Amino acid sequence: MKLCVFGAGAIGGLIAGRLAQAGQSVSIVARGAHLQAICRGGLTVRSAQGDWNGPVHAAARGEELGVQDAVIVAVKTCGLAAALPALSPLVGPSTVVVPAMNGVPWWFFSGFEGRLAGTRLDNLDPGGRIDAALPRRQILGCVVYPTAYLAAPGVVQHTGRWELHLGEPDGSLSPRGRTLQTLLSHAGFACSLTTDIRREIWLKLIGNAAFNPVSALTRATLDRMLADPDVHALLQTLMSEAIAVGAALGLDTGEMPRARLERGRPLGQVRFSMLQDLEQGRPLEHESLSGAVSAIGDLLGVPTPAMHAVHGLVRTLAARSAA
């Protein structure tokens, strides 16, 4: 396959590096010092399974690489609309587009058979620009659990987990899904193909919509948030609201907030991505997390007062950081 990872930062770089290490011909679109370092000395991926360094075909814009068979999109949700001019040249009529991104994706209600079928959330896709540029029939859903960070330009440090979930929005087990599952599994990821990708998206969202904004507001790691009884109670409330909204959509995750929080205790000093973005002056991707849960709750008539409050606070923080 002609395969490209668009947005080869920490997660995109990890995916690209593991695919290249497994012998897959893969190109990447990156930027800045990270791109320059990769062009000079290749891409380095460090993990508990061993370090790897190798050359990958790297470019600053999609037009330098041409149309691909599959594109794994690993930019932040808040940056996707602005990235479309660089991404669009990679996407032809039969290109599979795999958004490896956090939160509720812009395509979530496309082909959805439950309540809010066909709804477009303007905070996720302002004016429908993303939907117009990336045809729905070419989307293969993805949920990403690995964690990583850029240790230096051109160097990705893997810090935990290898799970990926792929799934067609229509629930089918497609040949293209099986092909990409095979490629990613051979690259060392625990990659599954699901018939209910929206449930997997919501299952991860329950944690992300709570942990990420609260970590940015408190500037605290996971262990410190869980140690404070009031913050612990807030996290539990946020998760309960996200679960209620998911249930109203028919997405039964079986998740219990207290159990979810207890599973986090052994992880210790986790720095969530929104906190890392805040510290490094990058835009915050709150709209696809707390923003999506509160907006969908409003449309369904499901109260989410805590999520609304936290989202308003982190939205204000994001605006101040961008000023």
VOBA-1610 file (N, C-alpha, C; in pm, whole numbers, padded with zeros to 5 digits, always signed):
BEGIN
Met+00084-00120+00000Met+00000+00000+00000Met+00086+00124+00000Lys+00034+00229-00063Lys+00093+00362-00052Lys+00032+00425+00071Leu+00111+00432+00177Leu+00058+00468+00308Leu+00128+00592+00360Cys+00049+00687+00413Cys+00106+00811+00466Cys+00047+00839+00604Val+00132+00887+00694Val+00086+00937+00824Val+00094+01089+00818Phe-00022+01152+00829Phe-00029+01298+00821Phe-00034+01353+00962Gly+00068+01433+00997Gly+00078+01483+01133Gly+00160+01388+01217Ala+00286+01370+01178Ala+00371+01270+01243Ala+00443+01328+01363Gly+00364+01377+01461Gly+00420+01419+01588Gly+00444+01298+01676Ala+00398+01302+01800Ala+00425+01191+01892Ala+00351+01064+01850Ile+00217+01069+01843Ile+00141+00949+01809Ile+00161+00913+01662Gly+00152+01012+01573Gly+00174+00984+01431Gly+00313+00931+01405Gly+00413+00986+01474Gly+00550+00939+01458Gly+00567+00797+01509Leu+00500+00766+01620Leu+00505+00629+01672Leu+00448+00530+01572Ile+00332+00562+01516Ile+00268+00473+01418Ile+00357+00459+01294Ala+00405+00571+01242Ala+00490+00567+01122Ala+00618+00489+01147Gly+00680+00513+01262Gly+00806+00446+01292Gly+00789+00296+01305Arg+00684+00253+01371Arg+00661+00108+01387Arg+00628+00043+01252Leu+00550+00113+01168Leu+00521+00058+01036Leu+00649+00045+00953Ala+00734+00149+00957Ala+00860+00144+00883Ala+00951+00034+00936Gln+00956+00018+01067Gln+01039-00086+01128Gln+00993-00225+01084Ala+00860-00239+01061Ala+00806-00367+01017Ala+00822-00390+00868Gly+00884-00294+00798Gly+00910-00311+00656Gly+00808-00249+00564Gln+00711-00177+00620Gln+00610-00113+00537Gln+00665+00017+00478Ser+00639+00038+00351Ser+00677+00164+00289Ser+00579+00272+00333Val+00627+00368+00410Val+00540+00469+00468Val+00604+00606+00453Ser+00523+00704+00421Ser+00569+00843+00416Ser+00499+00921+00525Ile+00555+01037+00559Ile+00495+01118+00664Ile+00488+01264+00621Val+00393+01334+00678Val+00386+01479+00667Val+00407+01534+00807Ala+00511+01613+00824Ala+00543+01673+00953Ala+00581+01819+00929Arg+00632+01885+01032Arg+00664+02026+01015Arg+00776+02068+01110Gly+00831+02185+01084Gly+00926+02248+01174Gly+01053+02170+01198Ala+01107+02186+01319Ala+01232+02121+01356Ala+01220+01969+01352His+01100+01918+01383His+01078+01773+01379His+01098+01719+01237Leu+01041+01786+01139Leu+01058+01747+01000Leu+01204+01756+00957Gln+01269+01864+00993Gln+01409+01883+00955Gln+01498+01773+01012Ala+01473+01736+01139Ala+01553+01632+01202Ala+01531+01497+01135Ile+01407+01469+01096Ile+01378+01341+01029Ile+01446+01336+00892Cys+01442+01447+00820Cys+01507+01452+00689Cys+01659+01433+00700Arg+01718+01484+00808Arg+01863+01473+00826Arg+01904+01335+00875Gly+01837+01285+00978Gly+01886+01163+01043Gly+01785+01053+01058Gly+01672+01062+00988Gly+01570+00959+01001Gly+01483+00978+01124Leu+01386+00890+01140Leu+01294+00893+01253Leu+01340+00793+01358Thr+01343+00834+01484Thr+01380+00746+01593Thr+01259+00720+01681Val+01234+00593+01714Val+01127+00555+01806Val+01190+00478+01920Arg+01168+00525+02041Arg+01218+00458+02160Arg+01102+00396+02237Ser+01119+00274+02280Ser+01015+00207+02358Ser+01079+00096+02440Ala+01000+00038+02531Ala+01048-00073+02613Ala+01079-00194+02528Gln+01026-00199+02407Gln+01052-00311+02317Gln+01179-00290+02235Gly+01250-00182+02262Gly+01375-00155+02190Gly+01365-00028+02107Asp+01480+00032+02081Asp+01486+00154+02002Asp+01506+00122+01855Trp+01457+00214+01769Trp+01472+00196+01625Trp+01496+00331+01562Asn+01580+00331+01461Asn+01601+00451+01380Asn+01608+00411+01235Gly+01539+00488+01151Gly+01544+00457+01009Gly+01491+00571+00925Pro+01522+00568+00797Pro+01473+00673+00708Pro+01326+00655+00674Val+01254+00765+00665Val+01117+00764+00612Val+01106+00882+00517His+01023+00866+00418His+01002+00973+00321His+00918+01080+00388Ala+00976+01196+00412Ala+00909+01301+00488Ala+00889+01425+00402Ala+00775+01492+00425Ala+00744+01614+00350Ala+00667+01709+00439Ala+00663+01835+00398Ala+00590+01936+00473Ala+00445+01947+00429Arg+00414+01905+00305Arg+00278+01915+00251Arg+00246+01791+00171Gly+00117+01758+00166Gly+00074+01640+00096Gly+00102+01643-00052Glu+00103+01761-00113Glu+00124+01769-00257Glu+00263+01720-00297Glu+00356+01713-00203Glu+00489+01661-00233Glu+00491+01509-00242Leu+00385+01444-00192Leu+00380+01298-00188Leu+00277+01239-00284Gly+00171+01314-00315Gly+00069+01265-00407Gly-00037+01179-00340Val-00130+01130-00420Val-00244+01053-00370Val-00196+00921-00310Gln-00254+00886-00195Gln-00217+00765-00121Gln-00331+00663-00123Asp-00296+00537-00093Asp-00400+00435-00074Asp-00469+00453+00061Ala-00391+00490+00161Ala-00447+00514+00295Ala-00369+00626+00362Val-00442+00710+00435Val-00381+00820+00510Val-00428+00810+00656Ile-00333+00796+00746Ile-00362+00799+00889Ile-00343+00944+00935Val-00451+01006+00980Val-00448+01148+01016Val-00430+01159+01167Ala-00315+01214+01209Ala-00282+01218+01352Ala-00258+01360+01401Val-00327+01456+01342Val-00318+01593+01393Val-00417+01609+01508Lys-00402+01717+01585Lys-00500+01749+01689Lys-00633+01784+01623Thr-00743+01750+01691Thr-00875+01780+01634Thr-00893+01929+01609Cys-00835+02012+01695Cys-00851+02156+01680Cys-00772+02211+01562Gly-00682+02132+01505Gly-00602+02180+01394Gly-00637+02120+01259Leu-00739+02031+01257Leu-00768+01959+01133Leu-00819+02051+01023Ala-00913+02140+01054Ala-00969+02227+00950Ala-00860+02311+00884Ala-00768+02365+00964Ala-00660+02447+00908Ala-00561+02364+00828Ala-00553+02233+00857Ala-00456+02146+00789Ala-00509+02091+00656Leu-00635+02116+00624Leu-00695+02057+00504Leu-00620+02089+00375Pro-00570+02211+00354Pro-00496+02237+00229Pro-00373+02148+00212Ala-00307+02115+00323Ala-00189+02028+00315Ala-00228+01881+00306Leu-00345+01846+00359Leu-00391+01707+00362Leu-00460+01665+00233Ser-00541+01752+00177Ser-00627+01716+00064Ser-00554+01654-00055Pro-00430+01699-00091Pro-00362+01637-00206Pro-00329+01489-00187Leu-00334+01440-00064Leu-00308+01298-00037Leu-00429+01211-00063Val-00547+01274-00072Val-00672+01199-00072Val-00733+01197-00212Gly-00735+01077-00271Gly-00800+01056-00399Gly-00936+00991-00380Pro-01005+00956-00488Pro-01141+00901-00478Pro-01150+00770-00402Ser-01040+00693-00394Ser-01046+00564-00324Ser-00953+00557-00203Thr-00898+00672-00162Thr-00810+00674-00046Thr-00889+00646+00082Val-00836+00558+00167Val-00895+00533+00298Val-00838+00636+00395Val-00925+00709+00463Val-00883+00811+00559Val-00910+00760+00700Val-00803+00750+00779Val-00812+00694+00915Val-00780+00804+01016Pro-00881+00867+01077Pro-00854+00974+01173Pro-00813+00915+01309Ala-00683+00917+01337Ala-00630+00867+01465Ala-00623+00985+01561Met-00740+01027+01609Met-00752+01152+01683Met-00837+01131+01808Asn-00824+01224+01902Asn-00898+01216+02028Asn-01041+01268+02015Gly-01128+01216+02101Gly-01260+01273+02116Gly-01360+01231+02010Val-01470+01306+02005Val-01577+01279+01909Val-01535+01334+01773Pro-01527+01251+01669Pro-01486+01299+01537Pro-01601+01369+01465Trp-01564+01448+01365Trp-01665+01524+01290Trp-01765+01434+01219Trp-01726+01310+01188Trp-01811+01221+01110Trp-01903+01137+01199Phe-01902+01157+01330Phe-01963+01066+01426Phe-02108+01031+01394Phe-02188+01129+01353Phe-02331+01104+01329Phe-02363+01073+01183Ser-02260+01066+01098Ser-02281+01029+00959Ser-02311+00880+00950Gly-02428+00845+00901Gly-02467+00705+00893Gly-02510+00646+01026Phe-02520+00730+01129Phe-02562+00684+01261Phe-02711+00652+01257Glu-02751+00542+01320Glu-02891+00501+01313Glu-02970+00538+01437Gly-02904+00596+01537Gly-02974+00634+01658Gly-03021+00778+01656Arg-03047+00832+01775Arg-03088+00972+01787Arg-02977+01064+01737Leu-03015+01173+01678Leu-02925+01272+01620Leu-02859+01224+01491Ala-02917+01124+01426Ala-02862+01075+01299Ala-02844+01190+01201Gly-02725+01199+01142Gly-02696+01301+01042Gly-02660+01437+01099Thr-02657+01452+01232Thr-02626+01581+01294Thr-02481+01621+01269Arg-02459+01750+01242Arg-02322+01803+01235Arg-02304+01902+01347Leu-02201+01879+01429Leu-02170+01971+01539Leu-02075+02078+01487Asp-02120+02202+01492Asp-02041+02310+01434Asp-01911+02334+01510Asn-01907+02298+01638Asn-01783+02317+01712Asn-01677+02214+01672Leu-01719+02106+01605Leu-01623+02005+01557Leu-01588+02027+01410Asp-01680+02080+01332Asp-01657+02101+01190Asp-01723+02232+01146Pro-01659+02345+01176Pro-01720+02475+01144Pro-01752+02489+00996Gly-01879+02511+00967Gly-01922+02531+00829Gly-01918+02407+00743Gly-01889+02290+00801Gly-01885+02165+00724Gly-01764+02152+00634Arg-01657+02226+00661Arg-01538+02224+00575Arg-01471+02088+00573Ile-01461+02023+00689Ile-01392+01894+00696Ile-01472+01789+00621Asp-01602+01787+00644Asp-01689+01689+00578Asp-01684+01704+00427Ala-01672+01827+00379Ala-01667+01850+00235Ala-01535+01803+00175Ala-01427+01813+00253Ala-01294+01777+00200Ala-01263+01628+00213Leu-01322+01562+00313Leu-01293+01421+00340Leu-01422+01342+00332Pro-01453+01285+00216Pro-01581+01216+00195Pro-01608+01109+00300Arg-01730+01103+00347Arg-01766+01012+00455Arg-01743+00866+00419Arg-01768+00831+00293Arg-01754+00691+00253Arg-01609+00643+00258Gln-01515+00737+00270Gln-01374+00699+00273Gln-01317+00693+00415Ile-01401+00720+00515Ile-01355+00722+00654Ile-01355+00582+00712Leu-01245+00546+00778Leu-01237+00427+00860Leu-01208+00474+01002Gly-01301+00451+01095Gly-01286+00501+01231Gly-01169+00439+01303Cys-01116+00512+01401Cys-00999+00465+01474Cys-01001+00522+01616Val-00964+00439+01713Val-00944+00481+01851Val-00802+00444+01890Val-00729+00541+01943Val-00586+00525+01972Val-00562+00530+02122Tyr-00499+00426+02177Tyr-00467+00423+02319Tyr-00318+00440+02352Pro-00225+00416+02261Pro-00084+00435+02296Pro-00056+00578+02341Thr+00040+00593+02429Thr+00084+00725+02473Thr+00230+00743+02437Ala+00264+00865+02398Ala+00400+00895+02355Ala+00422+01045+02361Tyr+00549+01086+02354Tyr+00580+01228+02346Tyr+00706+01246+02262Leu+00728+01369+02215Leu+00848+01399+02139Leu+00960+01431+02238Ala+01056+01339+02248Ala+01170+01360+02338Ala+01266+01465+02283Ala+01270+01476+02151Ala+01353+01574+02081Ala+01306+01574+01937Pro+01340+01675+01858Pro+01303+01671+01716Pro+01352+01541+01651Gly+01262+01470+01587Gly+01296+01345+01522Gly+01297+01224+01612Val+01266+01243+01743Val+01273+01134+01840Val+01140+01120+01913Val+01075+01004+01898Val+00948+00976+01964Val+00973+00877+02077Gln+00926+00911+02196Gln+00936+00822+02312Gln+00800+00762+02343His+00788+00631+02329His+00664+00562+02364His+00661+00543+02515Thr+00545+00571+02578Thr+00537+00561+02724Thr+00436+00458+02774Gly+00349+00409+02690Gly+00255+00309+02738Gly+00150+00267+02637Arg+00107+00144+02648Arg-00002+00082+02572Arg+00025+00077+02421Trp-00038-00023+02360Trp-00023-00043+02216Trp-00157-00062+02145Glu-00270-00046+02218Glu-00399-00081+02159Glu-00450+00021+02058Leu-00498-00031+01947Leu-00569+00048+01846Leu-00697-00026+01811His-00804+00049+01787His-00929-00009+01740His-00966+00056+01608Leu-00998-00026+01508Leu-01044+00022+01379Leu-01187-00024+01357Gly-01266+00056+01285Gly-01402+00014+01257Gly-01470+00101+01154Glu-01546+00038+01067Glu-01625+00111+00969Glu-01742+00180+01038Pro-01773+00304+01000Pro-01890+00371+01057Pro-02021+00296+01037Asp-02030+00213+00931Asp-02154+00139+00909Asp-02156+00003+00980Gly-02050-00028+01054Gly-02046-00151+01132Gly-02001-00275+01057Ser-01966-00260+00931Ser-01922-00377+00853Ser-01777-00412+00883Leu-01740-00535+00853Leu-01601-00580+00864Leu-01544-00581+00722Ser-01491-00470+00681Ser-01455-00448+00541Ser-01316-00502+00509Pro-01290-00533+00381Pro-01155-00574+00340Pro-01051-00467+00370Arg-01086-00339+00352Arg-00987-00235+00379Arg-00955-00228+00528Gly-01055-00252+00611Gly-01032-00255+00754Gly-00941-00370+00793Arg-00966-00487+00735Arg-00882-00604+00765Arg-00738-00582+00717Thr-00722-00519+00603Thr-00587-00493+00551Thr-00509-00404+00646Leu-00570-00294+00690Leu-00500-00203+00780Leu-00480-00265+00918Gln-00575-00345+00962Gln-00556-00416+01089Gln-00433-00507+01081Thr-00419-00577+00970Thr-00304-00667+00952Thr-00173-00589+00953Leu-00169-00477+00880Leu-00046-00397+00874Leu-00007-00346+01012Leu-00104-00294+01086Leu-00075-00237+01217Leu-00041-00346+01319Ser-00103-00462+01306Ser-00070-00573+01395Ser+00072-00622+01371His+00110-00632+01245His+00248-00672+01212His+00349-00570+01261Ala+00305-00445+01277Ala+00394-00340+01327Ala+00402-00338+01479Gly+00333-00431+01545Gly+00345-00443+01690Gly+00232-00384+01770Phe+00130-00330+01704Phe+00016-00275+01775Phe-00087-00385+01804Ala-00153-00375+01918Ala-00263-00466+01948Ala-00387-00407+01882Cys-00403-00438+01755Cys-00504-00372+01672Cys-00623-00464+01650Ser-00740-00416+01688Ser-00862-00495+01669Ser-00952-00426+01568Leu-01040-00505+01507Leu-01139-00455+01413Leu-01276-00475+01476Thr-01349-00366+01497Thr-01476-00373+01569Thr-01593-00340+01478Thr-01709-00393+01513Thr-01832-00360+01441Thr-01906-00244+01508Asp-01850-00189+01616Asp-01915-00079+01687Asp-01810+00025+01728Ile-01756+00094+01627Ile-01648+00188+01653Ile-01696+00307+01737Arg-01822+00345+01726Arg-01872+00458+01805Arg-01871+00424+01954Arg-01903+00302+01988Arg-01896+00262+02130Arg-01753+00272+02180Glu-01655+00230+02099Glu-01515+00238+02140Glu-01471+00384+02154Ile-01519+00469+02064Ile-01489+00612+02075Ile-01544+00669+02205Trp-01668+00634+02237Trp-01730+00688+02357Trp-01665+00632+02484Leu-01625+00508+02481Leu-01559+00447+02597Leu-01432+00523+02633Lys-01352+00558+02534Lys-01232+00637+02562Lys-01269+00779+02603Leu-01372+00833+02541Leu-01414+00971+02568Leu-01453+00990+02714Ile-01513+00890+02776Ile-01556+00901+02916Ile-01439+00944+03005Gly-01322+00888+02982Gly-01205+00928+03057Gly-01146+01058+03007Asn-01133+01070+02876Asn-01067+01187+02817Asn-01140+01318+02847Ala-01273+01316+02843Ala-01350+01438+02864Ala-01344+01484+03009Ala-01302+01396+03099Ala-01285+01432+03239Ala-01140+01465+03270Phe-01050+01371+03244Phe-00910+01387+03283Phe-00842+01505+03213Asn-00861+01517+03082Asn-00784+01616+03007Asn-00815+01759+03049Pro-00941+01804+03047Pro-00965+01944+03086Pro-00931+01972+03232Val-00958+01877+03322Val-00928+01900+03462Val-00777+01906+03485Ser-00701+01827+03411Ser-00554+01834+03423Ser-00502+01969+03377Ala-00562+02025+03272Ala-00519+02157+03224Ala-00556+02266+03324Leu-00675+02255+03382Leu-00719+02357+03477Leu-00640+02353+03608Thr-00603+02234+03651Thr-00530+02219+03777Thr-00379+02214+03758Arg-00336+02190+03633Arg-00194+02167+03602Arg-00138+02053+03686Ala-00219+01952+03707Ala-00183+01840+03793Ala-00173+01710+03714Thr-00084+01624+03758Thr-00073+01489+03703Thr-00185+01402+03761Leu-00202+01283+03704Leu-00314+01197+03743Leu-00311+01164+03891Asp-00195+01129+03945Asp-00188+01090+04085Asp-00234+01202+04178Arg-00198+01326+04146Arg-00238+01439+04230Arg-00389+01466+04220Met-00445+01449+04100Met-00590+01469+04085Met-00668+01365+04164Leu-00622+01241+04159Leu-00694+01134+04229Leu-00676+01144+04380Ala-00567+01206+04426Ala-00541+01217+04570Ala-00628+01323+04637Asp-00678+01419+04561Asp-00762+01525+04619Asp-00908+01480+04616Pro-00974+01471+04731Pro-01111+01416+04732Pro-01211+01498+04651Asp-01194+01630+04648Asp-01288+01713+04572Asp-01266+01700+04422Val-01141+01694+04380Val-01112+01673+04238Val-01158+01534+04196His-01134+01435+04282His-01179+01298+04255His-01330+01296+04235Ala-01404+01367+04321Ala-01550+01371+04308Ala-01593+01440+04179Leu-01522+01546+04140Leu-01553+01614+04014Leu-01531+01522+03896Leu-01420+01451+03895Leu-01392+01358+03786Leu-01501+01251+03777Gln-01545+01203+03890Gln-01651+01102+03891Gln-01781+01159+03834Thr-01812+01282+03869Thr-01933+01346+03816Thr-01925+01366+03665Leu-01810+01413+03617Leu-01792+01433+03473Leu-01808+01302+03397Met-01751+01195+03450Met-01764+01065+03385Met-01909+01018+03385Ser-01979+01041+03495Ser-02120+01000+03503Ser-02204+01073+03398Glu-02176+01202+03378Glu-02249+01278+03277Glu-02219+01228+03137Ala-02092+01197+03109Ala-02056+01145+02977Ala-02122+01010+02952Ile-02128+00927+03055Ile-02194+00796+03043Ile-02343+00813+03014Ala-02406+00910+03082Ala-02549+00934+03061Ala-02578+00982+02918Val-02493+01068+02865Val-02512+01115+02728Val-02493+00998+02630Gly-02391+00918+02653Gly-02371+00801+02567Gly-02488+00705+02571Ala-02543+00683+02689Ala-02658+00593+02703Ala-02778+00646+02625Ala-02797+00778+02626Ala-02908+00837+02550Ala-02890+00820+02401Leu-02765+00802+02357Leu-02738+00775+02216Leu-02748+00626+02184Gly-02769+00543+02286Gly-02772+00399+02265Gly-02636+00334+02272Leu-02539+00406+02329Leu-02403+00354+02340Leu-02380+00306+02483Asp-02403+00178+02504Asp-02388+00119+02636Asp-02244+00071+02653Thr-02165+00149+02726Thr-02023+00116+02744Thr-01998+00022+02860Gly-02093+00012+02952Gly-02072-00072+03070Gly-01971-00013+03167Glu-01932+00112+03147Glu-01829+00174+03230Glu-01889+00225+03361Met-01809+00215+03470Met-01846+00267+03601Met-01741+00368+03643Pro-01781+00494+03675Pro-01683+00598+03703Pro-01584+00563+03813Arg-01631+00511+03925Arg-01539+00480+04035Arg-01436+00376+03993Ala-01482+00275+03922Ala-01388+00171+03876Ala-01288+00227+03776Arg-01335+00318+03689Arg-01245+00381+03592Arg-01135+00461+03663Leu-01174+00533+03767Leu-01077+00612+03841Leu-00978+00522+03916Glu-01026+00415+03973Glu-00936+00325+04046Glu-00836+00257+03953Arg-00878+00231+03830Arg-00784+00172+03733Arg-00670+00268+03701Gly-00695+00398+03722Gly-00592+00497+03692Gly-00487+00511+03800Arg-00516+00470+03922Arg-00422+00493+04032Arg-00283+00435+04007Pro-00271+00311+03957Pro-00137+00255+03937Pro-00055+00328+03831Leu-00119+00410+03748Leu-00046+00478+03641Leu+00040+00593+03692Gly+00007+00644+03810Gly+00095+00743+03873Gly+00094+00879+03808Gln+00213+00932+03779Gln+00230+01071+03738Gln+00209+01090+03587Val+00091+01055+03541Val+00056+01073+03400Val+00030+01221+03372Arg+00092+01272+03267Arg+00065+01409+03222Arg-00022+01399+03098Phe-00146+01439+03111Phe-00240+01425+03000Phe-00205+01522+02888Ser-00249+01487+02768Ser-00208+01561+02649Ser-00248+01708+02655Met-00365+01739+02713Met-00408+01878+02718Met-00317+01959+02811Leu-00271+01899+02918Leu-00176+01966+03006Leu-00043+01988+02934Gln+00003+01888+02860Gln+00127+01905+02783Gln+00112+02016+02680Asp-00002+02020+02612Asp-00025+02124+02512Asp-00025+02262+02576Leu-00089+02274+02693Leu-00093+02402+02763Leu+00047+02448+02801Glu+00126+02357+02854Glu+00261+02392+02898Glu+00352+02432+02782Gln+00324+02377+02664Gln+00408+02405+02548Gln+00347+02510+02455Gly+00241+02575+02500Gly+00182+02684+02423Gly+00108+02641+02298Arg+00063+02515+02294Arg-00010+02467+02177Arg-00160+02481+02198Pro-00240+02486+02091Pro-00386+02494+02105Pro-00440+02373+02181Leu-00549+02392+02252Leu-00611+02284+02330Leu-00728+02224+02252Glu-00738+02092+02251Glu-00845+02026+02174Glu-00965+01992+02263His-01016+02094+02332His-01127+02074+02425His-01262+02055+02356Glu-01278+02109+02233Glu-01410+02103+02170Glu-01454+01961+02139Ser-01362+01873+02105Ser-01399+01734+02074Ser-01415+01649+02199Leu-01382+01704+02315Leu-01390+01631+02442Leu-01506+01687+02525Ser-01478+01776+02618Ser-01585+01832+02701Ser-01688+01908+02618Gly-01643+01976+02511Gly-01734+02050+02426Gly-01834+01960+02355Ala-01786+01845+02308Ala-01875+01752+02237Ala-01977+01690+02332Val-01932+01649+02450Val-02024+01586+02545Val-02134+01685+02586Ser-02097+01808+02618Ser-02197+01905+02661Ser-02291+01944+02546Ala-02238+01957+02424Ala-02322+01993+02310Ala-02421+01882+02276Ile-02375+01759+02277Ile-02463+01646+02247Ile-02566+01629+02358Gly-02523+01649+02483Gly-02618+01643+02594Gly-02730+01744+02578Asp-02696+01866+02535Asp-02798+01969+02513Asp-02898+01925+02407Leu-02849+01869+02298Leu-02937+01826+02189Leu-03030+01712+02232Leu-02982+01630+02324Leu-03060+01515+02370Leu-03146+01546+02491Gly-03124+01662+02552Gly-03195+01695+02674Gly-03141+01624+02797Val-03014+01586+02792Val-02948+01520+02905Val-02866+01626+02979Pro-02896+01653+03106Pro-02823+01758+03179Pro-02674+01721+03198Thr-02587+01818+03171Thr-02444+01800+03193Thr-02387+01927+03257Pro-02437+01967+03375Pro-02393+02094+03435Pro-02244+02098+03468Ala-02189+01989+03519Ala-02046+01988+03552Ala-01961+01996+03426Met-02001+01922+03322Met-01926+01925+03197Met-01931+02063+03134His-02047+02128+03138His-02060+02264+03086His-01967+02359+03161Ala-01964+02348+03293Ala-01881+02437+03373Ala-01734+02418+03343Val-01691+02293+03340Val-01550+02263+03312Val-01514+02307+03171His-01605+02283+03077His-01576+02324+02939His-01564+02475+02928Gly-01652+02548+02995Gly-01642+02694+02993Gly-01510+02742+03050Leu-01465+02680+03156Leu-01337+02718+03217Leu-01220+02689+03125Val-01219+02570+03067Val-01104+02534+02982Val-01108+02611+02850Arg-01228+02645+02803Arg-01239+02728+02682Arg-01182+02867+02708Thr-01209+02921+02825Thr-01154+03052+02863Thr-01003+03044+02876Leu-00955+02935+02937Leu-00811+02914+02950Leu-00746+02905+02814Ala-00808+02833+02721Ala-00753+02819+02586Ala-00746+02952+02514Ala-00851+03034+02531Ala-00852+03165+02466Ala-00743+03255+02523Arg-00721+03251+02653Arg-00616+03330+02715Arg-00478+03283+02668Ser-00461+03152+02657Ser-00331+03098+02615Ser-00299+03135+02471Ala-00405+03145+02389Ala-00384+03177+02247Ala-00363+03325+02224Ala-00400+03409+02320Ala-00391+03555+02304Ala-00246+03603+02304
//
